[in-house]
Amino acid sequence: MDAVQKANSGHPGMPMGMADIAEVLWNDHLKHNPNNPTWADRDRFVLSNGHGSMLLYALLHLTGYPMPMEQLQAFRQLGSHTAGHPEYEPHLGIETTTGPLGQGLANAVGMALAEKVLAATFNRPGFDIVNHYTWVFLGDGCLMEGISHEACSLAGTLKLGKLICFYDDNGISIDGEVRGWFTDDTPKRFEAYGWHVVPNVDGHDPVAIERAIAAAKAEKERPSLICCKTVIGWGAPNKQGTEATHGAPLGADEVAATRKNLGWEYEPFVIPDDIRAAWDARDRGARAEAAWRTLFERYKAEYPDLAAEFERRMRGELPADWEEKTRAYLEQTLQATGALATRQASQQCLNALGPHVPELLGGSADLTGSNNTNRKDTRPLTGDDPTGNYVHYGVREFGMSAIMNGVALHGGLIPYGGTFLVFSDYARNAIRMAALMKQRVIFVLTHDSIGLGEDGPTHQPIEHIPSLRIVPNMVVWRPCDVTETAVAWIDAIERRDGPTCLALTRQAVPAQARTPEQVAAIRRGGYVLRDCDGAPEVILIATGSEVALAVEAAAALQQQGRRVRVVSMPSTNVFDAQDEAYRERVLPKSVPCRVAIEAASPDGWWRYVGDHGAVIGMTSFGASGPAKELFKHFGFTVDNVVKTVERLLQGAR
């Protein structure tokens, strides 16, 4: 209440309404160690209704995390760790970034899934080294968002028994009483998902809360929803129970009245020593972690290889022979001939490298056979058998992506999941959150252009690639053949500071010949694939399936005596991060005649071709028809490229 008032901004209602639940959970059940916030076997706590961030910050401060009072006093101020919505800072005890409602809940499903998978992989009789809960606070808004259905339906199917959620059923959202727009029978809804539901819990009665938690813990297979009847802004005598407490400070008069109503006689930000001591969880947390470490040392003596593998995975490191395996596979791709869709090249890469990275957890949003995200050694993961390495997410693009974020946040696994590129729109906010949190999540986005053909404009992505490229901290790869696809996968798996999107073709594309030096240059995002004798007078820049077109057009222009360079740029994000000298060597400023070719919106390419260049792209939606006819219809032909170059050269004169 005081922090929101001092900031003159924030949401006091939810923290005041859920404080009683938080007190019982954090003091009596949550397994955590404020001295070591990233302890591997800690419980995970997710505040899905992230607008109530001050509750989390208060809990972290009171229990002994490195969240000093000065940070609470700087709530919502520039440079503080107490942002308006929680931002992922695991070393402070903030497990995920929340605020877009429902996504924290979906992240938690991913965390609980990761716990179940890792427990099945590493636990042995008498050695439950992976044994923790995922706890979630959520509100009406989270349950109104469609992602809650996607994620919770799957959570029930996968029998995530260590996922326990507290529903803040206060009947209020920003617009007022939710009965005007949210009349779902939530307990029945979750029972239909296969959840264990504890209904009608008094969220201000610690005995009732305790009983509900005990019942949830006793349920071993089904995830639990504890439905807590609460009063938003509890304690504020004139505003509690109304939307007035949701997203605005209470005001000085109401703050004073609340203090009196609660019998709280202390000044703002003053906590009595006895209360501070009662909340401090550092000694208790240290004992809990010490007991686990004693168990782990015994486990290490009994199962040294498993222990070493667990520690490696939790550090986020790749296997020791990773570089050797990738080098050998890249050499193998250089022998490839003929034509192959890059979605199929992606599958070949997974088959070759996947078995050497056991932490890869694959999946698809009901498009496995189209995305080619399965491997020869794929074993579906089910509620009864969590030893698999592949999740059938069903038609749940948004849920899949946010769940993968949670898997990555938990640690120990590298998630990848597939859908059509055009359906990245459904998943967009979760993709954005992966970038915001810098998580190692791999989005396999196939059917990347009008080249998918007959399914037509509803399925043909036009604006998607450039829109994904502009997401900060995102790396997008659109490879042109099997070798570039392998490099893209290797880079995605190695990348520890952010997500990757792989845009892959449905249709076959020819393998391109390369030198070892050119293979190495792929890792720089853009490189010279074909060159001419002497300084080039024309540069053709292309990605994906259009690289082959650029190579053909270059050959036609060279027959006319033109000096043409072909630059393949599978990742503009990676190329832009290279030093200026390298970028100048690939795209010298002395060559103004440049044509970029990509079957997508052309807007992002003008910075590479300049005012004197041209872009052959898509300025409209696609159409239904065979791919070859579509490419011809929309101008992706050798003849159009040649004419475009000739027009530019004539204009230059």
Secondary structure, 3 states (H helix, E strand, C coil): CHHHHHHCCCCCHHHHHHHHHHHHHHHHCCCCCCCCCCCCCCCEEEECCHHHHHHHHHHHHHHCCCCCHHHHHCCCCCCCCCCCCCCCEHHHCECCCCCCCCHHHHHHHHHHHHHHHHHHHHCECCECCCCCCEEEEEEHHHHHCHHHHHHHHHHHHCCCCCEEEEEEECCEECCEEHHHCCCCCHHHHHHHHCCEEEEEEECCCHHHHHHHHHHHHHCCCCCEEEEEECCCCCCCCCCCCCHHHCCCCCCHHHHHHHHHHHCCCCCCCCCCHHHHHHHCCHHHHHHHHHHHHHHHHHHHHHCHHHHHHHHHHHHCCCCCCHHHHHHHHHHHHCCCCCEEEHHHHHHHHHHHHHHHCCCEEEEECCCHHHHCCCCCCCCECCCCCCCCCEEECCCCHHHHHHHHHHHHHHCCCEEEEEEEHHHHHHHHHHHHHHHHHCCCCEEEEECCCHHHCCCCCCCCCCCHHHHHHCCCCCEEECCCCHHHHHHHHHHHHHCCCCCEEEEECCCEEECCCCCHHHHHHHCCCCEEEECCCCCCCEEEEECCCHHHHHHHHHHHHHHCCCCEEEEECCCHHHHHCCCHHHHHHHCCCCCCCEEEECCCCCHHHHHHHCCCCEEECCCCCCCCCCHHHHHHHCCCCHHHHHHHHHHHHHHHC
